[in-house]
Amino acid sequence: MKSAYCAAAAIALLSLNARLFAESPTWDNVHMNVTEPARAAEWYAKYLGATLVGAPGQAVQAKFGNVVMVFLKGQEPQHSAGSLIDHIGISFADLDAALKQAQDGGAKLLNPPRDIPGLFKLAFIEDPFGIKIEMVQDSELIGFHHVHYSVSKPDATLDWYQSMFGGERAKLKGRIDGLRYGGVWLLAQNNNGKTANTNGSIQYIGLRVPDVRQKAAELQSKNVKFRVEARALRDLWYAIAEDCDGSRVEIIQRPQ
């Protein structure tokens, strides 16, 4: 009897985990604060291989697959390095060629290419708008690869996101703790006690959910603070919450 009970409980737990994983959000967007949004969108399309969303000269968004880069108008130049959201990661089939193209477009080389055994080849640049980018050559995930937070307690940050949004807790290449949402990684590194700047050039991330109002109510029941309550914007719904470190996180519901 005990054996049958344990087997039934195990099946129920597997079913619950499968349902929670299926209902986990997918990565939707990243919001950037730049002085020239249209120029930034065109730069990402021309030099990093993104797809421009809208007409040249007017578009303020660019996409890597399903992940939207949203460029907001800022009054003065900002930098992401050292802020709460330190950098984004983009993966290329040929890192050396992609790095040369980015530098030809005015990107500043922060760290030259190096091959990390057991991980992948990588380099760091800063785009002309102050955004730090980790360029990687990860054949398993080409395109938008990750967002990297700089926080005082990385494990607590990842635990918070998993408890609030689900996601797949895993190790990138078996080495780096993170969460995956629709394949894209959320990573967190220790800032060694530095005061986090919550207003760097990378403003916040956006996760896509099936029902924003339902998800917002669930988060509010867990005492999550909201900067923007659930509301409609043309054909989509969105809300903006605050995570455990004070960074914003958008939840967004797009039409089917």
C-alpha contacts under 8 A as a table, 3 or more apart, distances in Angstrom:
res1	aa1	res2	aa2	distance
1	M	4	A	5.11
1	M	5	Y	6.12
2	K	5	Y	4.98
2	K	6	C	6.10
3	S	6	C	5.21
3	S	7	A	6.16
4	A	7	A	5.08
4	A	8	A	6.14
5	Y	8	A	5.13
5	Y	9	A	6.13
6	C	9	A	5.01
6	C	10	A	6.05
7	A	10	A	5.09
7	A	11	I	6.24
8	A	11	I	5.14
8	A	12	A	6.19
9	A	12	A	5.04
9	A	13	L	6.15
10	A	13	L	5.09
10	A	14	L	6.17
11	I	14	L	5.12
11	I	15	S	6.13
12	A	15	S	5.03
12	A	16	L	6.15
13	L	16	L	5.01
13	L	17	N	6.10
14	L	17	N	5.11
14	L	18	A	6.07
15	S	18	A	5.10
15	S	19	R	6.19
16	L	19	R	5.10
16	L	20	L	6.14
17	N	20	L	5.12
17	N	21	F	6.05
18	A	21	F	5.14
18	A	22	A	6.11
19	R	22	A	5.04
19	R	23	E	6.17
20	L	23	E	5.06
20	L	24	S	6.10
20	L	166	G	6.85
21	F	24	S	5.11
21	F	166	G	6.74
21	F	167	G	6.39
21	F	168	E	7.14
23	E	209	V	7.90
23	E	210	P	7.83
24	S	165	F	6.21
24	S	166	G	5.22
24	S	167	G	5.48
24	S	181	Y	7.28
24	S	209	V	7.42
25	P	165	F	6.62
25	P	166	G	7.39
25	P	167	G	7.07
25	P	181	Y	6.30
25	P	182	G	7.47
25	P	207	L	5.75
25	P	208	R	5.20
25	P	209	V	4.93
25	P	210	P	7.78
26	T	181	Y	4.74
26	T	182	G	4.62
26	T	207	L	5.70
26	T	208	R	5.25
26	T	209	V	7.07
27	W	66	N	7.95
27	W	67	V	6.47
27	W	181	Y	5.54
27	W	182	G	6.04
27	W	184	V	6.62
27	W	206	G	6.52
27	W	207	L	4.77
27	W	208	R	6.03
28	D	66	N	6.70
28	D	67	V	5.05
28	D	68	V	6.24
28	D	205	I	7.90
28	D	206	G	5.32
28	D	207	L	5.02
28	D	208	R	5.33
28	D	252	I	7.68
29	N	67	V	5.10
29	N	68	V	4.42
29	N	69	M	5.77
29	N	70	V	6.97
29	N	205	I	5.85
29	N	206	G	4.72
29	N	207	L	6.89
30	V	67	V	7.63
30	V	68	V	6.43
30	V	69	M	5.21
30	V	70	V	6.12
30	V	202	I	7.42
30	V	203	Q	7.55
30	V	204	Y	5.91
30	V	205	I	4.41
30	V	206	G	5.90
31	H	69	M	6.16
31	H	70	V	4.71
31	H	71	F	6.00
31	H	72	L	6.95
31	H	202	I	6.20
31	H	203	Q	5.33
31	H	204	Y	5.36
31	H	205	I	6.23
31	H	206	G	7.81
32	M	69	M	7.28
32	M	70	V	6.02
32	M	71	F	4.82
32	M	72	L	5.81
32	M	201	S	5.53
32	M	202	I	4.59
32	M	203	Q	5.29
32	M	204	Y	7.43
33	N	37	P	7.99
33	N	71	F	5.99
33	N	72	L	4.86
33	N	73	K	5.97
33	N	74	G	5.33
33	N	78	Q	7.26
33	N	200	G	7.64
33	N	201	S	4.75
33	N	202	I	6.29
33	N	203	Q	6.27
34	V	37	P	5.88
34	V	40	A	7.52
34	V	71	F	6.47
34	V	72	L	6.08
34	V	73	K	5.55
34	V	74	G	5.05
34	V	75	Q	7.90
34	V	76	E	7.61
34	V	77	P	6.37
34	V	78	Q	7.05
34	V	129	F	6.01
34	V	130	G	7.82
34	V	201	S	6.59
35	T	72	L	7.96
35	T	73	K	5.49
35	T	74	G	4.83
35	T	75	Q	6.04
35	T	76	E	6.09
35	T	77	P	6.09
35	T	129	F	7.43
36	E	39	R	5.45
36	E	40	A	6.13
36	E	73	K	6.55
36	E	74	G	7.86
37	P	40	A	5.07
37	P	41	A	6.23
37	P	60	V	5.24
37	P	71	F	4.96
37	P	72	L	5.93
37	P	73	K	5.90
38	A	41	A	5.23
38	A	42	E	6.32
38	A	56	P	7.83
38	A	57	G	5.82
38	A	58	Q	5.76
38	A	59	A	5.48
38	A	60	V	4.69
38	A	61	Q	7.74
38	A	71	F	7.65
39	R	42	E	5.16
39	R	43	W	6.05
39	R	57	G	7.18
39	R	60	V	7.93
40	A	43	W	4.97
40	A	44	Y	6.31
40	A	60	V	7.49
40	A	71	F	7.13
40	A	129	F	7.12
41	A	44	Y	5.36
41	A	45	A	6.39
41	A	52	L	6.58
41	A	59	A	6.70
41	A	60	V	5.41
41	A	61	Q	5.43
41	A	62	A	5.43
41	A	69	M	7.80
41	A	71	F	6.94
42	E	45	A	5.04
42	E	46	K	5.99
42	E	52	L	6.59
42	E	56	P	7.03
42	E	57	G	7.69
42	E	59	A	7.78
42	E	62	A	7.64
43	W	46	K	5.12
43	W	47	Y	5.69
43	W	48	L	7.43
43	W	105	G	7.59
44	Y	47	Y	5.51
44	Y	48	L	4.98
44	Y	49	G	6.51
44	Y	50	A	5.63
44	Y	62	A	6.92
45	A	48	L	5.82
45	A	49	G	4.99
45	A	50	A	4.16
45	A	51	T	5.36
45	A	52	L	5.69
45	A	62	A	6.60
46	K	49	G	6.02
46	K	50	A	7.32
47	Y	98	A	7.85
47	Y	101	Q	5.81
47	Y	102	A	5.26
47	Y	105	G	6.22
48	L	98	A	6.90
48	L	101	Q	7.57
48	L	102	A	6.49
49	G	64	F	7.85
50	A	62	A	5.89
50	A	63	K	5.32
50	A	64	F	5.14
51	T	62	A	5.31
51	T	63	K	5.02
51	T	64	F	6.54
52	L	55	A	7.70
52	L	56	P	7.61
52	L	59	A	6.93
52	L	61	Q	6.36
52	L	62	A	4.38
52	L	63	K	6.48
53	V	59	A	5.91
53	V	60	V	7.36
53	V	61	Q	5.29
53	V	62	A	5.18
53	V	63	K	6.92
54	G	58	Q	6.87
54	G	59	A	4.63
54	G	60	V	7.70
54	G	61	Q	7.46
55	A	58	Q	5.47
55	A	59	A	5.36
56	P	59	A	5.87
59	A	62	A	7.88
60	V	70	V	6.38
60	V	71	F	5.45
60	V	72	L	7.52
61	Q	68	V	6.65
61	Q	69	M	5.45
61	Q	70	V	4.74
61	Q	71	F	6.03
62	A	68	V	5.88
62	A	69	M	5.18
62	A	70	V	6.96
63	K	66	N	6.47
63	K	67	V	5.53
63	K	68	V	4.47
63	K	69	M	5.83
64	F	67	V	5.31
64	F	68	V	6.61
64	F	69	M	7.86
64	F	143	G	5.67
64	F	144	F	5.64
65	G	68	V	7.96
65	G	143	G	6.89
65	G	144	F	7.46
67	V	144	F	6.89
74	G	77	P	7.14
77	P	129	F	6.93
77	P	130	G	6.90
77	P	201	S	7.88
78	Q	129	F	7.53
78	Q	130	G	5.79
78	Q	200	G	5.75
78	Q	201	S	4.94
79	H	83	S	7.70
79	H	129	F	7.70
79	H	130	G	4.35
79	H	131	I	5.82
79	H	132	K	7.50
79	H	200	G	5.52
79	H	201	S	5.13
80	S	83	S	5.36
80	S	84	L	7.93
80	S	85	I	6.57
80	S	86	D	5.14
80	S	87	H	6.24
80	S	130	G	6.37
80	S	131	I	5.25
80	S	132	K	5.86
80	S	200	G	4.75
80	S	201	S	4.88
80	S	202	I	5.81
81	A	85	I	7.84
81	A	86	D	4.78
81	A	87	H	6.52
81	A	131	I	7.35
81	A	132	K	5.91
81	A	200	G	7.79
82	G	85	I	7.82
82	G	86	D	5.57
82	G	150	S	7.27
82	G	196	A	7.56
82	G	197	N	7.32
83	S	86	D	5.18
83	S	150	S	6.90
83	S	196	A	5.72
83	S	197	N	4.53
83	S	198	T	6.22
83	S	199	N	7.16
83	S	200	G	5.40
84	L	149	Y	5.74
84	L	150	S	5.12
84	L	151	V	6.42
84	L	196	A	5.17
84	L	197	N	5.46
84	L	198	T	5.35
84	L	199	N	7.84
84	L	200	G	7.28
84	L	247	S	7.18
85	I	147	V	7.40
85	I	148	H	6.10
85	I	149	Y	4.44
85	I	150	S	6.03
85	I	198	T	7.66
85	I	200	G	7.25
85	I	202	I	6.11
85	I	203	Q	7.59
85	I	204	Y	7.71
86	D	132	K	6.96
86	D	148	H	5.91
86	D	149	Y	5.59
86	D	150	S	5.85
86	D	202	I	7.62
87	H	131	I	6.84
87	H	132	K	4.87
87	H	133	I	5.44
87	H	134	E	6.85
87	H	147	V	6.17
87	H	148	H	5.44
87	H	149	Y	7.30
87	H	202	I	7.47
88	I	132	K	6.71
88	I	133	I	5.11
88	I	134	E	6.15
88	I	145	H	7.71
88	I	146	H	5.77
88	I	147	V	4.43
88	I	148	H	6.02
89	G	133	I	5.63
89	G	134	E	4.55
89	G	135	M	5.87
89	G	136	V	7.03
89	G	144	F	6.46
89	G	145	H	5.09
89	G	146	H	4.73
89	G	147	V	6.02
89	G	148	H	7.63
90	I	133	I	7.17
90	I	134	E	6.39
90	I	135	M	5.21
90	I	136	V	6.20
90	I	142	I	7.45
90	I	143	G	5.49
90	I	144	F	4.65
90	I	145	H	4.89
90	I	146	H	6.95
91	S	95	L	7.78
91	S	135	M	5.85
91	S	136	V	4.62
91	S	137	Q	5.24
91	S	138	D	5.81
91	S	139	S	7.88
91	S	141	L	6.65
91	S	142	I	4.77
91	S	143	G	4.95
91	S	144	F	6.30
91	S	145	H	5.76
92	F	95	L	5.50
92	F	98	A	6.87
92	F	135	M	7.27
92	F	136	V	6.23
92	F	137	Q	5.08
92	F	138	D	6.92
92	F	139	S	7.70
92	F	142	I	5.50
92	F	143	G	6.40
93	A	137	Q	5.84
93	A	138	D	7.26
93	A	139	S	6.39
93	A	142	I	6.64
94	D	97	A	5.60
94	D	98	A	6.25
94	D	137	Q	6.57
95	L	98	A	5.06
95	L	99	L	5.90
95	L	121	K	7.50
95	L	122	L	7.40
95	L	135	M	6.98
95	L	136	V	6.42
95	L	137	Q	5.54
96	D	99	L	5.13
96	D	100	K	6.24
96	D	113	P	7.70
97	A	100	K	5.23
97	A	101	Q	6.31
98	A	101	Q	5.13
98	A	102	A	6.22
99	L	102	A	5.11
99	L	103	Q	6.17
99	L	123	A	8.00
99	L	135	M	7.57
100	K	103	Q	5.16
100	K	104	D	6.07
101	Q	104	D	5.01
101	Q	105	G	6.36
102	A	105	G	5.05
102	A	106	G	6.63
102	A	107	A	5.49
102	A	127	D	7.96
103	Q	106	G	5.06
103	Q	107	A	4.55
103	Q	108	K	6.48
103	Q	109	L	7.25
104	D	107	A	7.22
106	G	127	D	7.14
106	G	128	P	6.10
107	A	125	I	6.29
107	A	126	E	5.66
107	A	127	D	4.53
107	A	128	P	5.58
108	K	125	I	5.39
108	K	126	E	5.09
108	K	127	D	6.39
108	K	128	P	7.42
109	L	112	P	6.65
109	L	124	F	6.35
109	L	125	I	4.50
109	L	126	E	6.59
110	L	123	A	7.72
110	L	124	F	5.20
110	L	125	I	4.93
110	L	126	E	6.75
111	N	123	A	5.54
111	N	124	F	4.92
111	N	125	I	6.85
112	P	123	A	5.28
112	P	124	F	6.81
113	P	121	K	6.68
113	P	122	L	5.34
113	P	123	A	4.37
113	P	124	F	7.71
114	R	121	K	5.53
114	R	122	L	5.66
114	R	123	A	6.57
115	D	119	L	7.84
115	D	120	F	5.84
115	D	121	K	4.03
115	D	122	L	6.43
116	I	119	L	5.32
116	I	120	F	5.37
116	I	121	K	5.86
116	I	122	L	7.62
117	P	120	F	6.75
118	G	173	K	7.08
119	L	173	K	5.91
119	L	175	R	7.75
120	F	136	V	6.77
120	F	137	Q	5.96
120	F	138	D	6.01
121	K	136	V	5.74
121	K	137	Q	5.38
121	K	138	D	7.60
122	L	134	E	6.81
122	L	135	M	5.52
122	L	136	V	4.28
122	L	137	Q	6.37
123	A	134	E	5.86
123	A	135	M	5.25
123	A	136	V	6.57
124	F	132	K	7.11
124	F	133	I	5.72
124	F	134	E	4.58
124	F	135	M	5.97
125	I	132	K	5.86
125	I	133	I	5.35
125	I	134	E	6.58
125	I	135	M	7.47
126	E	129	F	7.71
126	E	130	G	5.91
126	E	131	I	5.39
126	E	132	K	4.35
126	E	133	I	5.94
127	D	130	G	5.69
127	D	131	I	5.43
127	D	132	K	6.53
127	D	133	I	7.31
128	P	131	I	7.59
130	G	201	S	6.56
131	I	201	S	6.09
131	I	202	I	6.91
137	Q	142	I	7.71
138	D	141	L	5.69
138	D	142	I	6.42
139	S	142	I	6.08
141	L	144	F	7.83
141	L	145	H	6.45
141	L	183	G	7.67
142	I	145	H	6.99
144	F	184	V	6.94
145	H	184	V	5.36
145	H	185	W	6.26
146	H	184	V	5.54
146	H	185	W	4.41
146	H	186	L	5.70
146	H	187	L	6.96
147	V	185	W	6.53
147	V	186	L	5.28
147	V	187	L	6.14
148	H	186	L	6.29
148	H	187	L	4.73
148	H	188	A	5.42
148	H	189	Q	7.15
149	Y	186	L	7.82
149	Y	187	L	6.16
149	Y	188	A	4.51
149	Y	189	Q	6.13
150	S	154	P	7.72
150	S	188	A	5.83
150	S	189	Q	4.99
150	S	190	N	5.78
150	S	191	N	5.18
150	S	196	A	7.61
151	V	154	P	5.85
151	V	157	T	7.65
151	V	188	A	6.74
151	V	189	Q	6.20
151	V	190	N	5.30
151	V	191	N	5.13
151	V	196	A	7.01
151	V	245	D	7.29
152	S	190	N	5.42
152	S	191	N	5.48
152	S	192	N	6.43
152	S	193	G	5.84
152	S	194	K	7.66
153	K	156	A	5.39
153	K	157	T	6.39
153	K	190	N	6.35
154	P	157	T	5.11
154	P	158	L	6.32
154	P	188	A	5.05
154	P	189	Q	5.63
154	P	190	N	5.89
155	D	158	L	5.21
155	D	159	D	6.01
155	D	188	A	7.71
156	A	159	D	4.94
156	A	160	W	6.05
157	T	160	W	5.13
157	T	161	Y	6.42
157	T	188	A	7.28
157	T	244	C	6.72
157	T	245	D	7.35
158	L	161	Y	5.24
158	L	162	Q	6.15
158	L	178	G	6.80
158	L	179	L	6.90
158	L	186	L	8.00
158	L	187	L	7.70
158	L	188	A	7.19
159	D	162	Q	5.16
159	D	163	S	6.03
160	W	163	S	5.18
160	W	164	M	6.09
160	W	243	D	7.77
160	W	244	C	6.87
161	Y	164	M	5.17
161	Y	165	F	5.55
161	Y	166	G	6.86
161	Y	167	G	7.99
161	Y	243	D	7.86
162	Q	165	F	5.27
162	Q	166	G	4.30
162	Q	167	G	5.81
162	Q	168	E	7.83
162	Q	169	R	7.48
162	Q	179	L	7.43
163	S	166	G	5.85
164	M	219	L	6.83
167	G	179	L	5.93
167	G	180	R	5.59
167	G	181	Y	5.39
168	E	179	L	5.34
168	E	180	R	5.02
168	E	181	Y	6.83
169	R	177	D	7.60
169	R	178	G	5.96
169	R	179	L	4.58
169	R	180	R	6.58
170	A	174	G	7.68
170	A	177	D	6.09
170	A	178	G	5.64
170	A	179	L	6.01
170	A	180	R	7.31
171	K	174	G	4.56
171	K	175	R	5.41
171	K	176	I	4.84
171	K	177	D	4.47
171	K	178	G	5.79
172	L	175	R	5.64
172	L	176	I	4.90
172	L	177	D	6.41
172	L	178	G	6.74
173	K	176	I	7.01
176	I	187	L	7.88
177	D	187	L	6.83
177	D	188	A	7.86
178	G	185	W	6.40
178	G	186	L	5.61
178	G	187	L	4.77
178	G	188	A	7.10
179	L	185	W	5.59
179	L	186	L	5.11
179	L	187	L	6.75
180	R	183	G	5.39
180	R	184	V	5.36
180	R	185	W	4.54
180	R	186	L	6.21
181	Y	184	V	5.36
181	Y	185	W	6.50
181	Y	186	L	7.70
190	N	193	G	7.87
191	N	194	K	5.64
191	N	196	A	7.98
197	N	200	G	6.39
198	T	203	Q	7.71
198	T	246	G	6.97
198	T	247	S	6.10
199	N	202	I	7.65
199	N	203	Q	6.38
200	G	203	Q	6.28
203	Q	248	R	7.50
204	Y	247	S	6.72
204	Y	248	R	5.33
204	Y	249	V	5.66
204	Y	250	E	7.25
205	I	248	R	7.25
205	I	249	V	5.29
205	I	250	E	6.16
206	G	249	V	5.75
206	G	250	E	4.33
206	G	251	I	5.67
206	G	252	I	6.78
207	L	249	V	7.51
207	L	250	E	6.16
207	L	251	I	5.02
207	L	252	I	6.17
208	R	251	I	5.75
208	R	252	I	4.78
208	R	253	Q	5.74
208	R	254	R	7.47
209	V	212	V	6.23
209	V	215	K	7.49
209	V	251	I	6.46
209	V	252	I	5.99
209	V	253	Q	5.51
210	P	253	Q	5.93
211	D	214	Q	5.44
211	D	215	K	6.18
211	D	253	Q	6.04
212	V	215	K	5.08
212	V	216	A	5.88
212	V	230	A	6.63
212	V	237	W	6.33
212	V	238	Y	6.17
212	V	239	A	7.05
212	V	251	I	6.41
212	V	252	I	6.16
212	V	253	Q	5.74
213	R	216	A	5.13
213	R	217	A	6.16
213	R	230	A	5.91
214	Q	217	A	5.24
214	Q	218	E	6.29
215	K	218	E	5.03
215	K	219	L	6.21
216	A	219	L	5.11
216	A	220	Q	6.06
216	A	229	E	7.86
216	A	230	A	6.82
216	A	239	A	7.31
217	A	220	Q	5.08
217	A	221	S	6.19
218	E	221	S	5.18
218	E	222	K	6.72
219	L	222	K	5.09
219	L	223	N	6.61
219	L	224	V	5.44
220	Q	223	N	4.90
220	Q	224	V	5.05
220	Q	225	K	6.92
220	Q	226	F	7.89
221	S	224	V	7.43
224	V	241	A	6.95
224	V	242	E	6.82
224	V	243	D	7.45
225	K	241	A	5.82
225	K	242	E	5.55
225	K	243	D	7.88
226	F	229	E	6.17
226	F	239	A	7.63
226	F	240	I	5.87
226	F	241	A	4.08
226	F	242	E	5.88
227	R	239	A	7.87
227	R	240	I	5.46
227	R	241	A	5.55
227	R	242	E	6.76
227	R	248	R	7.80
228	V	239	A	5.31
228	V	240	I	4.83
228	V	241	A	6.83
229	E	239	A	5.19
229	E	240	I	6.72
230	A	237	W	6.82
230	A	238	Y	5.51
230	A	239	A	4.35
230	A	240	I	7.67
231	R	237	W	5.58
231	R	238	Y	5.73
231	R	239	A	6.45
232	A	235	D	7.17
232	A	236	L	5.80
232	A	237	W	4.37
232	A	238	Y	6.51
233	L	236	L	5.39
233	L	237	W	5.93
233	L	238	Y	7.47
235	D	254	R	7.17
235	D	255	P	6.46
236	L	252	I	7.32
236	L	253	Q	5.66
236	L	254	R	4.86
236	L	255	P	6.12
237	W	252	I	5.80
237	W	253	Q	5.04
237	W	254	R	6.76
238	Y	250	E	6.88
238	Y	251	I	5.57
238	Y	252	I	4.30
238	Y	253	Q	6.16
239	A	250	E	5.75
239	A	251	I	5.46
239	A	252	I	6.68
240	I	248	R	6.42
240	I	249	V	5.63
240	I	250	E	4.31
240	I	251	I	6.25
241	A	248	R	5.66
241	A	249	V	5.32
241	A	250	E	6.22
241	A	251	I	7.72
242	E	245	D	7.84
242	E	246	G	5.63
242	E	247	S	5.61
242	E	248	R	4.51
242	E	249	V	6.00
243	D	246	G	5.39
243	D	247	S	5.46
243	D	248	R	6.11
243	D	249	V	6.70
244	C	247	S	7.48
